[in-house]
Amino acid sequence: MFSAASRKSRIIGAVPNSFRRSCVWTTRHLSSKPIGSELEEYSDEILDDDGEWAGCSRKFMAPLRIAARGPDILVNPLFNKGTAFKSGERDRLRFRGLLPPRVSNLEKQKERILFTVRAEESAIKKNIILEDVHDRNETLYHRILVDHIEEMAPLIYTPTVGQACKEFGTRYRRPRGMYFCEEDRGHMAAMVYNWPASDVHVICVTDGSRILGLGDLGANGMGIPIGKLSLYCAAGGIAPHRVLPVVIDVGTDNEELLHDPFYLGVQEKRTKGPAYYQLVDEFMQAVKFRWPNCLIQFEDFSSDKAQKLLNKYRDEFLCFNDDIQGTGATTLAGVLGALRAKNEDVTSLGNQRILIAGAGSAGIGVATVLRDAMMEQGHSEEDAKNTFFVVDEKGLLGKERISELSHEQAMFARDTDGGMSLLDIVKKYKPTTLLGMTAVGGLFKEELIREMAKHCERPIIFPLSNPTTKAECTAEQAFDWTDGKCIFASGSPFDPVEMDDGKVFYPTQCNNMFIFPGLGLGATICGAKKVTDRMLYVAAEALANFVTKEELSQGKVFPHISNIRTVSQKVAVAVIKEAIRDNQATKLQEKDMANLEEFVISKMYDPIYVPLVEKREIML
């Protein structure tokens, strides 16, 4: 018998791993042994015949009962298998003759899509091919991502997603997600019931005001929640019918979009002030009314609003801001890994001197998470704050500018040297760590990096801005200007760097996808009441501890992206344990921690095809 949770996880072809491992189709095999000499043998091997079952497993899979029938199934990406529908299903589901006669399977379909993607040279064309698959067959799409995440992640998210957002209006094909705007005021509580899924676990929402390093893209920013949630499904094991991308469209201040005939959003100046916050609040209340246990991820809100929204809702809703908290936790993990690479204890974090270029929501968010980690390790708040030098376009944040700084920025304003430049800070204070979150491509000049390397044997250099064109420096520049001594990670991917002496460095990507999928998975599995700062700390710690000594010796401070699902599972376990410890978990208790790792694995979506059966009313 299935639990309610297990039944729900079977939709769109998802079967809990534990069930698929334990249920095996009984099969008798021919052998030279006398018939009846022993019990029937069992096998779950992959069939290797040439028929329609080639490549399929003998494992028993419980059928999924669906209300759709006939051609409606073929246009529903949650149920559609395309040419992989077996002959029996084509009869049973009433669409025989509507597909080509040759029956395929998931592996063959994946090979065909990969062949098509790899034949293209343009990253954005590869993205279009993948999103076409996304729109017609979710199981196949996520199978490709799971099996080829290193190759596919840069195509469905950074850096390619930036261009996809810029072209969103001209290549719009099919509805995905929900949009809320001023005209919907007073209707949102009813609108959320237009979404067909009743069990949404994760919502990723943006207002499009600060998309990556590209600025205000308005409703075109929908590409960001779509891409993020694809990673939740592939990397975090959240089933596709349990995620919802959202844009709160309050207009745009982008003059180009205001006059673009193909722009699909509200072509008016952005709503500001109380009217803006009232609109967001109605959305939040509507979501909580229909899906009270849903995790809401704030994504790419402009710096003047991101922290305010987080402060308002973080204690009342299960929510977090990925640009502030996700980036902070991921960067913390990278810095802890870098300390291990330098053969320093991770508790030496509070002894570092950290220069942060960028005082927006990301920069201040990273500083806050790092400061909290130092305090977790036993440092006082004052000592922790004194390790930071935060710089904006006017120079070092100083107390003389306190009136123009936000509360969070003011926490890191220094008593002296306000307005000092990056180079002068490096010369005077000799930082050990340089973090870039400015979206100013090439900001870290050769003189700056070489000056830093003079005073620090192994400087930590993380240019974290996206997309690649916005990176403060490249991996090649950082390794070249430090003679291969730096420890490097970046927001966008870079190729390996070979030095003149033949030594090769493998830069890793400081990507939030190492944190947010596992955080979301853990928070939703345990029914967390809220996302606490300590959950972020243990998530970062779990990620940092996953990096091997061999990877550190190669200059890597993050694990290989092919291990992302295992990383997400480890992060989820850490988050759940902390939620239970802090009495934040509503679905799990201390007694449930015995087999927690296996339990989390069993809850992770695995994209495979399962048999479909039409729901029918039987009248007697």
C-alpha positions in Angstrom: 0.0 0.0 0.0 1.2 3.5 -0.8 1.2 6.4 1.5 -0.4 9.6 0.4 3.1 11.1 -0.2 4.1 8.2 -2.3 1.0 8.4 -4.5 1.6 12.1 -5.2 5.2 11.4 -6.1 4.2 9.0 -8.8 2.7 11.7 -11.0 4.5 12.8 -14.1 6.4 9.5 -14.1 8.0 9.8 -10.7 8.3 6.7 -8.5 10.1 6.9 -5.1 13.5 5.3 -5.4 12.8 3.0 -2.5 9.7 1.6 -4.1 11.5 1.0 -7.4 14.3 -0.8 -5.7 12.0 -3.1 -3.6 9.4 -4.1 -6.1 10.7 -6.5 -8.8 8.7 -8.2 -11.5 8.9 -12.0 -10.9 10.4 -13.7 -13.9 11.3 -17.4 -14.6 14.4 -18.0 -16.7 15.3 -21.0 -18.7 18.1 -23.1 -17.4 19.6 -26.6 -17.4 18.3 -27.2 -13.9 15.3 -29.5 -13.5 12.0 -27.8 -13.4 10.8 -27.3 -9.9 14.2 -28.0 -8.4 14.2 -24.6 -6.7 12.1 -21.5 -6.3 11.6 -19.1 -9.3 14.5 -16.9 -9.9 14.1 -13.1 -9.8 15.7 -10.6 -12.1 15.5 -6.8 -12.6 18.0 -6.7 -15.5 17.5 -4.4 -18.5 16.0 -6.2 -21.5 18.3 -6.3 -24.5 15.9 -7.6 -27.2 15.1 -5.5 -30.3 11.4 -5.0 -29.6 9.6 -2.1 -28.0 10.8 -3.2 -24.6 14.5 -2.8 -25.4 16.3 -0.9 -22.8 13.4 -1.2 -20.3 13.7 -2.7 -16.8 11.8 -5.7 -15.5 11.1 -3.9 -12.3 7.5 -3.5 -11.3 6.2 0.0 -11.6 2.8 0.9 -10.2 0.6 2.6 -12.9 -0.4 6.2 -12.6 -4.1 6.9 -13.0 -4.8 10.1 -14.9 -8.0 11.9 -15.9 -6.7 12.9 -19.4 -7.5 10.7 -22.4 -6.6 10.4 -26.0 -4.7 13.2 -27.7 -5.0 15.3 -24.5 -2.3 13.1 -23.0 0.0 13.9 -25.9 -0.1 17.6 -25.4 0.3 17.4 -21.6 4.1 17.5 -20.8 3.5 16.0 -17.4 2.2 12.8 -18.9 3.5 12.7 -22.5 6.0 10.1 -23.4 6.0 10.8 -27.1 7.2 7.9 -29.2 8.0 5.9 -26.0 4.3 5.0 -25.5 4.1 1.2 -25.8 1.6 -0.4 -28.2 -0.6 -1.5 -25.3 -0.7 2.0 -23.9 -1.6 3.5 -27.3 -4.6 1.2 -27.4 -5.6 1.6 -23.8 -5.2 5.4 -23.8 -7.0 5.8 -27.1 -4.5 7.4 -29.4 -3.3 4.6 -31.6 -2.5 6.1 -35.0 -1.6 9.5 -33.6 2.1 8.7 -33.2 4.7 7.2 -35.6 4.5 3.4 -35.5 8.0 2.7 -34.3 8.1 2.6 -30.5 11.1 4.1 -28.8 12.2 4.4 -25.1 13.6 7.0 -22.8 17.2 6.3 -23.5 16.8 6.4 -27.3 14.8 9.7 -27.0 17.5 11.1 -24.8 20.2 10.2 -27.4 18.2 11.9 -30.2 17.9 15.1 -28.2 21.5 15.1 -27.2 22.5 14.6 -30.8 20.4 17.6 -31.8 21.7 19.8 -29.0 25.4 18.9 -29.7 25.0 19.6 -33.4 24.3 23.3 -32.6 27.1 25.7 -31.8 25.0 28.5 -30.4 24.3 28.3 -26.7 21.0 30.1 -27.0 19.9 27.7 -29.8 20.7 24.8 -27.5 18.6 26.4 -24.8 15.7 26.7 -27.3 15.9 23.0 -28.2 15.9 22.0 -24.5 13.0 24.3 -23.6 11.0 22.8 -26.5 11.6 19.4 -24.9 10.6 21.0 -21.5 7.3 22.1 -23.0 6.3 18.8 -24.4 7.9 16.1 -22.2 8.9 16.9 -18.6 10.2 13.4 -17.9 12.5 13.4 -20.8 13.7 16.9 -20.2 14.6 16.2 -16.5 16.2 12.9 -17.4 18.6 14.7 -19.7 19.4 17.2 -17.0 19.9 14.6 -14.3 22.2 12.5 -16.5 24.1 15.4 -18.1 23.9 18.2 -15.6 27.4 19.5 -16.2 26.7 20.0 -19.9 23.1 21.2 -19.5 23.2 23.5 -16.5 25.0 26.3 -18.3 22.4 26.0 -21.1 19.3 26.2 -19.0 20.7 28.6 -16.4 23.7 30.9 -16.1 25.2 32.1 -18.3 22.8 31.3 -21.2 19.6 32.2 -19.3 20.6 35.9 -19.4 20.2 36.0 -23.2 17.1 33.8 -22.9 15.5 36.4 -20.7 16.4 39.3 -23.1 14.8 37.4 -25.9 11.8 36.1 -23.9 9.2 38.2 -25.6 10.3 37.3 -29.2 10.5 33.5 -28.6 7.6 33.0 -26.3 5.8 29.8 -27.2 3.8 28.3 -24.4 2.4 29.4 -21.0 4.6 28.3 -18.0 4.1 29.7 -14.6 1.9 32.5 -13.3 1.9 36.3 -13.6 0.4 38.8 -11.1 0.0 42.5 -11.8 -1.9 45.6 -10.6 -5.0 44.6 -12.5 -5.2 41.5 -10.4 -5.4 43.4 -7.1 -8.2 41.8 -5.0 -8.3 38.7 -7.1 -5.1 36.9 -6.2 -6.6 34.6 -3.6 -8.9 33.3 -6.3 -6.3 33.4 -9.1 -4.0 30.9 -7.4 -6.7 28.3 -7.9 -6.2 28.7 -11.6 -2.9 26.8 -11.2 -3.8 23.1 -11.8 -1.5 21.5 -9.2 -2.9 21.2 -5.7 0.4 20.3 -4.0 3.0 23.0 -4.8 6.1 22.6 -2.7 8.4 25.4 -4.1 7.6 28.8 -5.7 10.4 30.9 -7.3 9.2 34.5 -7.7 10.8 37.6 -9.2 9.6 41.1 -10.1 12.2 41.3 -12.8 13.9 44.4 -11.4 17.5 43.0 -11.2 17.9 40.0 -13.5 21.5 38.7 -13.0 23.8 41.6 -13.9 21.5 42.7 -16.7 19.2 45.0 -14.7 15.5 45.6 -15.1 14.0 43.1 -17.6 10.5 43.2 -16.2 8.3 40.3 -17.2 11.1 38.9 -19.4 12.7 37.9 -16.1 10.3 34.8 -16.1 13.2 32.9 -17.5 15.0 33.0 -14.2 12.3 31.3 -12.1 11.8 28.7 -14.9 15.5 27.9 -14.9 15.9 27.9 -11.1 13.0 25.5 -10.8 14.4 23.2 -13.4 17.4 22.9 -11.2 15.2 22.3 -8.1 13.8 19.3 -10.0 17.0 17.9 -11.6 19.4 18.7 -8.8 17.2 18.7 -5.7 14.7 16.0 -6.6 11.5 18.1 -6.3 8.9 16.7 -8.7 8.0 19.1 -11.6 4.3 19.2 -10.7 5.3 20.6 -7.3 7.1 23.7 -8.5 5.6 27.1 -9.7 7.5 29.9 -11.4 6.0 33.4 -10.8 6.5 37.0 -12.0 5.0 39.9 -10.1 4.7 42.3 -12.9 4.7 45.9 -11.6 5.9 47.4 -14.9 9.4 48.3 -16.0 11.7 51.3 -16.0 13.7 49.9 -18.9 13.0 52.4 -21.7 13.8 49.8 -24.4 11.1 47.5 -23.1 8.6 50.3 -22.7 8.8 50.8 -26.5 9.3 47.2 -27.6 6.3 46.0 -29.6 7.0 42.4 -28.7 7.4 43.0 -24.9 4.7 40.8 -23.1 4.7 42.6 -19.7 3.0 45.7 -18.4 4.3 48.6 -20.5 4.2 51.2 -17.7 6.7 52.6 -15.3 7.2 50.5 -12.2 4.8 50.7 -9.4 6.7 52.0 -6.3 6.1 52.8 -2.6 3.2 51.4 -0.6 1.3 50.3 -3.7 4.2 48.0 -4.6 4.5 46.4 -1.1 0.7 45.9 -0.9 0.7 44.0 -4.2 3.5 41.7 -3.0 1.7 41.2 0.3 -1.5 40.1 -1.4 0.5 37.6 -3.5 2.2 36.2 -0.4 -1.1 35.9 1.5 -2.8 34.2 -1.5 0.0 31.7 -1.8 -0.1 30.9 1.9 -3.8 30.5 1.8 -3.8 27.8 -0.9 -0.4 26.2 -0.2 0.4 26.9 3.5 3.5 24.7 3.6 5.1 26.0 0.3 8.6 27.4 0.2 8.8 30.8 -1.5 12.2 31.8 -3.0 12.6 35.5 -3.7 14.8 35.8 -6.8 16.4 38.9 -8.5 14.6 41.6 -6.7 16.4 45.0 -6.8 18.7 45.8 -3.8 16.4 48.5 -2.5 13.5 46.0 -2.0 15.2 42.6 -1.6 16.2 43.0 2.1 13.0 44.7 3.1 10.9 41.9 1.7 13.1 39.3 3.3 12.9 41.1 6.7 9.1 41.4 6.5 8.3 37.8 5.6 11.1 35.6 6.9 9.6 34.9 10.3 6.0 34.5 9.1 6.5 32.5 5.9 8.7 29.6 4.8 10.8 31.8 2.5 14.3 32.9 1.7 16.1 35.2 -0.8 18.6 33.3 -2.9 20.6 36.4 -3.9 21.1 37.3 -0.3 21.1 34.1 1.7 21.7 31.5 -1.1 24.7 33.4 -2.4 25.9 34.0 1.1 25.8 30.3 2.1 27.4 29.2 -1.2 30.2 31.7 -0.8 30.7 30.7 2.8 31.1 27.1 1.7 33.6 28.2 -1.0 35.7 30.2 1.5 35.7 27.4 4.0 36.9 25.1 1.2 39.6 27.6 0.3 40.8 27.7 3.9 41.1 23.9 3.8 43.0 24.2 0.5 45.4 26.6 2.3 45.9 24.0 5.1 44.2 26.3 7.5 41.5 25.3 9.9 38.0 26.4 8.9 37.8 28.1 12.4 40.3 30.6 11.1 37.5 32.3 9.1 37.4 35.1 11.7 41.1 35.8 11.2 40.7 36.6 7.5 40.6 40.1 6.0 37.7 40.1 3.5 37.3 42.7 0.7 33.9 42.7 -0.9 33.4 44.7 -4.1 29.6 45.4 -4.3 27.4 46.6 -1.5 24.1 45.6 -3.1 21.8 42.8 -1.8 24.2 40.1 -2.8 27.4 41.7 -1.4 25.8 42.6 1.9 24.1 39.2 2.0 27.4 37.4 1.7 29.0 39.7 4.3 26.1 38.9 6.7 26.3 35.1 6.3 30.1 35.2 6.7 29.8 37.4 9.8 27.2 35.1 11.3 29.5 32.1 10.6 32.4 33.8 12.4 30.1 34.4 15.4 29.0 30.8 15.2 32.7 29.9 15.6 33.0 32.0 18.7 34.0 35.5 17.6 32.2 38.6 18.9 30.0 40.5 16.5 32.3 43.5 16.7 35.4 41.5 15.9 33.6 39.7 13.1 32.5 43.0 11.5 36.0 44.4 11.6 37.2 41.7 9.2 35.2 43.2 6.4 35.9 46.0 3.9 32.8 46.6 1.7 33.1 48.8 -1.3 30.4 50.4 -3.6 30.8 52.7 -6.5 31.8 55.5 -4.1 34.5 53.5 -2.4 34.7 51.9 1.0 31.6 52.2 3.1 32.2 54.7 5.9 30.3 56.0 8.9 30.3 59.5 7.3 27.7 58.2 4.7 25.5 56.5 7.3 22.4 58.5 6.4 22.4 57.2 2.8 23.1 53.6 3.7 20.5 50.9 4.5 20.5 49.4 7.9 22.3 46.3 6.6 24.9 48.3 4.8 25.5 50.5 7.8 26.4 47.4 9.8 29.6 47.2 7.8 30.5 50.9 7.5 33.9 51.5 8.9 35.0 54.4 11.2 37.9 55.4 9.0 39.0 55.6 5.4 35.5 56.0 4.0 35.6 56.3 0.2 38.9 54.5 -0.1 39.4 52.7 -3.5 39.9 49.0 -4.0 43.6 49.3 -4.8 44.3 51.6 -1.8 42.4 49.1 0.5 44.6 46.3 -0.8 47.7 48.3 -0.2 46.8 49.4 3.3 44.9 46.5 4.8 46.3 43.6 2.8 43.1 41.5 2.5 43.4 37.7 2.2 40.0 37.3 0.3 38.6 39.3 -2.6 34.9 38.8 -3.5 33.2 40.5 -6.5 29.5 41.1 -6.8 29.4 44.3 -8.8 28.3 43.1 -12.3 31.1 45.3 -13.6 33.0 43.1 -16.1 36.8 43.4 -15.7 36.7 45.4 -12.5 39.6 43.5 -11.0 42.6 44.9 -12.9 46.1 43.3 -13.0 47.6 45.9 -10.7 44.9 45.1 -8.0 45.4 41.3 -8.2 49.2 41.5 -8.3 49.2 43.9 -5.3 47.1 41.4 -3.4 49.4 38.5 -4.2 52.4 40.5 -2.8 50.9 40.4 0.7 49.1 37.1 0.7 50.8 33.8 -0.2 47.5 32.2 -1.5 44.9 34.9 -2.0 41.2 33.8 -2.3 39.7 35.4 -5.4 36.0 34.9 -6.2 34.6 37.1 -9.0 30.9 36.1 -8.6 29.0 38.3 -11.0 26.9 36.7 -13.8 26.7 36.3 -16.7 30.3 35.6 -17.9 30.6 39.1 -19.5 30.0 40.6 -16.1 32.7 38.7 -14.2 35.1 41.0 -12.4 38.0 38.9 -13.9 38.5 35.6 -15.6 40.1 32.5 -14.2 43.0 32.8 -16.6 43.7 36.4 -15.5 43.5 35.5 -11.8 45.9 32.5 -12.1 48.3 34.4 -14.4 48.5 37.5 -12.3 49.1 35.5 -9.1 51.5 33.0 -10.7 49.1 30.2 -10.1 49.0 30.8 -6.3 45.4 32.1 -5.9 42.4 30.0 -4.9 39.7 30.8 -7.5 36.0 30.3 -7.9 33.5 32.2 -10.0 29.8 32.9 -10.6 30.0 31.7 -14.2 31.9 28.7 -15.5 35.5 29.0 -16.9 37.6 26.5 -18.7 40.7 24.9 -17.0 43.8 27.1 -17.1 47.2 25.7 -18.1 50.2 27.6 -16.8 53.6 28.0 -18.6 55.1 25.2 -16.4 52.4 22.8 -17.6 50.4 22.8 -14.4 46.7 22.8 -14.9 44.1 24.5 -12.6 40.4 23.6 -12.6 38.3 26.6 -11.6 35.0 25.7 -10.0 31.8 27.6 -10.1 30.5 29.2 -7.0 26.9 28.5 -8.0 23.9 28.7 -5.8 22.7 25.5 -7.2 24.9 23.7 -4.7 22.7 25.2 -1.9 19.2 26.1 -2.9 17.9 22.7 -4.3 19.0 20.9 -1.1 17.7 23.6 1.1 14.3 23.5 -0.6 14.3 19.7 -0.5 15.1 19.6 3.2 12.8 22.4 4.3 9.8 20.9 2.4 10.4 17.3 3.5 10.4 18.2 7.2 7.7 20.9 6.9 10.0 23.7 8.3 8.2 26.7 9.7 10.9 29.1 8.4 14.4 29.2 7.0 16.7 30.1 9.8 20.2 31.6 9.6 21.6 28.4 11.2 20.0 26.3 8.5 22.1 28.3 6.0 25.2 27.7 8.1 24.8 23.9 8.3 23.9 23.8 4.6 27.2 25.6 3.8 29.1 23.3 6.1 27.7 20.2 4.5 28.7 21.5 1.1 32.2 22.5 2.2 32.7 19.0 3.8 31.8 17.3 0.5 34.8 18.6 -1.3 37.6 16.0 -1.3 41.3 16.6 -0.6 42.1 15.5 -4.2 39.7 18.2 -5.5 41.3 20.8 -3.2 44.7 19.9 -4.5 43.5 20.7 -8.0 42.4 24.2 -7.0 38.7 23.2 -6.7 36.7 24.5 -3.7 33.4 23.1 -4.8 32.5 19.5 -5.7 32.1 18.3 -9.3 28.7 19.3 -10.6 28.0 15.7 -11.6 27.6 15.0 -7.9 25.0 17.7 -7.4 22.2 15.3 -6.5 24.3 13.7 -3.7 25.3 17.2 -2.6 21.6 18.2 -2.4 20.8 15.1 -0.4 23.6 15.9 2.1 22.5 19.6 2.3 18.8 18.5 2.8 19.8 16.1 5.6 21.8 18.9 7.4 18.8 21.3 7.1 16.4 18.7 8.4 18.5 17.9 11.4 18.8 21.5 12.2 15.1 22.1 11.8 14.4 19.2 14.2 16.9 20.4 16.7 15.5 24.0 16.6 11.8 22.8 16.8 11.1 24.2 13.3 10.1 20.9 11.8 6.4 20.0 11.7 6.5 16.7 9.8 9.5 15.0 11.3 10.7 14.4 14.8 13.9 13.2 16.6 12.8 9.6 16.2 12.8 10.0 12.4 16.5 10.8 12.2 17.7 7.1 12.4 17.5 6.5 8.7 17.3 10.1 7.5 19.7 9.8 4.6 17.7 6.9 3.0 14.5 8.6 3.8 15.6 11.8 1.9 16.8 9.7 -1.1 13.4 8.0 -1.2 11.7 11.4 -1.5 13.8 12.6 -4.4 12.1 12.7 -7.8 13.7 10.5 -10.4 12.5 11.1 -14.0 11.4 7.8 -15.5 8.4 6.6 -17.4 5.7 4.7 -15.6 2.5 3.0 -17.0 -0.5 5.3 -17.4 -4.1 4.2 -16.8 -7.2 6.3 -17.6 -9.4 7.0 -14.7 -12.9 5.7 -15.4 -16.2 5.9 -13.5 -17.7 2.4 -13.3 -21.5 2.6 -13.0 -23.4 -0.5 -11.6 
